[in-house]
Amino acid sequence: MDMVRVSEYVGFVGFLLWASVERGFGLLSQQQAEGQAQDQGSFRLISVCWYGATLFALLDAWTLGWTTFRSPLWALRAIGAILIVGGLAMRIIARRALGKQYSVRVETSDAHQLVTEGVYRVLRHPAYLGLVGLLLGIPLCEGSWGGLALAVAAGMPAIIYRIQVEERSLSRWFGQDYEQYKKGTWRLIPHLW
C-alpha cells in the first residue's frame, strides 16, 4: 500500500472516529436537558458545511479525483493528520468538560451553569477549535483541494457565525458573569481571536 493511500485512510478513520465520539457522547446523555432553544439554524448550517466539505474530500480522494493533489504534498498531509488528532482530542476534552451543559442547539435552561474550568479557562469555544481541526485536517489528509476550499469558504464562516450566535445568547443568559469571563479568555485561538 502506498503512503498516499495511508494518508487517505487517516482522513477516513478521522471522520469515523469523530462520528463515533459524537454519537458516544449522545448515548451517554452528555447533553443539556430540554432548555429554551434560541437557535438551531446555525447548527444546521455547520452540519451542511461540515458534511459537504468532508464528504466531498472523501469522494474526491477515493473515487472522483477531480481536485486531488497532483503530487503527494507530504507536509500538507502531515499537517492534516496533526489537525485530525488534535481536533479529536480537543473535541473530547471540551465535550467532557461541558458534560450536561452541551447542546447542539443554542439553548439555556435553569440548570445551565457557566463552565470556566479546564480548557474553558483559556478558550470559550474549544469544541469548535476541535471541529476546525477536523474540518481542515480531513481534506488535507485526503489530498482534496476542493474539500479544503469548501472547508475554508463555507465551514469556517459557519463556525464563526455559530460562535457569534452562542456568545450573544450566553451574554443575555449569564449577563455580567459571561462578560467578565470573556475578558480573561480567547474565543477560539489563544493570542489571535
N, C-alpha and C positions, 0 to 999 in steps of 0.2 A: 504494500500500500504506500502511495507516495505521500509526502508531507502536506501537500495542498489538501488532499482528502482528509488527513488527520485534523487539519485546521477546520475544515468544514464540519467534521464530527464534533469538534469542540463547540462550535457555534450551535449546532443542533442539540447537543446534550445540554448546553447552557439554557436553551429555550425550554427543554423538557424539565430541567431542574427548577427553573423559575415557575413553570406551571404547577409542578408538584409542591413546591414550597408554598405558593399562594393557596393552593387547594388544601394543603395540610393545615395552615392557619385557620382556614374556614371550617374545617372539620373539628378543630379544637375549640371552636366557638370563640376565637380570639378576635372578636369584633364587637362594636358597640351594640348594646340592646337598642331597641327602637327608640329613636330620638326625633327631634324636629329636623326633618330634611330641609336643607336650604338650597341645595344644588345637586343635581345628578347629571346635568348636561356636560360638565367638564370631565366627568368620569367616562362618559360615552365617547367624547372627543379623544381623550387619551387612548381609550381602547381601540378605536378605529385607526388612529395613527400608529399605535404600538403594533397591532396585528398587521396593518398594512405594510409597514417598514420591515418587520421581522419575516412575515410570510413571503414578501417579495424577495428578500435576500435569500431565504431558503430555496425558493423555487428557482431563482436566478442561478444559484450555485449548483443545484442538484439536477435541474432539467433544462431550463431555458437558455442560460448562458448569454443573455442579452447584454448585460453591463458588468460582467465579471472582470476581475483584474486580468490583464494580458500577461503579466509576469507575476511570480509568487508574492512579491512585496512583503517579505517576511517581517519586517519591522512593524508594518501596519497590522498584520495578522497577530503578532505577539502582543501589540497594544490591545487588540481586540480581546485576546484571551485574558489579559490582565484586567480589562474592564469588566468582562463577564464574571470572573472570580470575585473581584472587588464589589461589583454590583450585587451579586447574590449575597455576599457576606453582609453588605450594608443593609439590604432589604431584610434579612433575617434579624440582624441586631435591632434595627428600627422597629420592626413589627413586634418583636418580643418586648421591647421597651414600652411600646404603646399598649400592648395587651388588649383589654376590652375597650380602650379609647379609640381603637381603629374603626374606620368605616369607609367603604368605597364611595359612599355619598358624603358630601359635606353636610354634617349634621351634628347637633349637640343635644344633650339630654341632661336631666337634673343630676345624674350620676357622673357626668363628664368632668374629668379633672385635667388640669393643665400638666402635661408631662414635661419636666425640665431636668430630668436626671439622665445619666448615661450619655449616649451620643447626643441627646437633646440638650445637653448642657452647652454644646458648641453650635449645633445646627438645628434649625427649626424644621427642616424638611429632609431628613436623611433618607427616608424611604424613597423619595423622588430622586435623590442623588443615586441610590442604587438602581432605580429604574433607568436613569440616564446612562449609567454604565452598561446595562444590558441592551438598551436601545441602540447605542453606538457600537458596543462590542460584538454583538451577533453579526451585523452586516460586515464588519471588518474581518471577523474570522471566516465568514462565508466568502469574502472577496468580492462583494457586490457593491459597486459604486451606486447603483440605483437604490438599493436598500439603505445605504448610508445617506444618500441625498434625501430620501423620504424621511429618515430619522431626524435629520437636521432641519429640513424645511417644514415638516409637519409635526413631528413628535416633540421636538424641543419647544416650539411655541405653545403646543397644547399643555405641556408640563408647566411652563411659565404662567400660562393663563390659570391653570388649576391652583398653583401656589398663590396667586393673587386673590382668587376666589376664597380659598381657605383662610388667608390672612385677614381678609375683611370680616369673614364670619367669626373667626376667633377673637378679633378685636371687639366686635359687638358683644360676644358672649362673655368674655373674661375681662373686658374693659381695661382698667389701669394695670392689672396683673399681666396681661398679654403685652401691653405697650412697654412695660418695664422689662419683660422677658426679651422682647425684640432688641432692646438696647444692648444687651450683652451677648447676642448670638448672631450668626450668619444665616441667611436664608438657605443656601444650597452649597456653596463652596467657600471655605474659610478664606478671608482676605480678598475675595473677589466680589461675592454677591450674597 
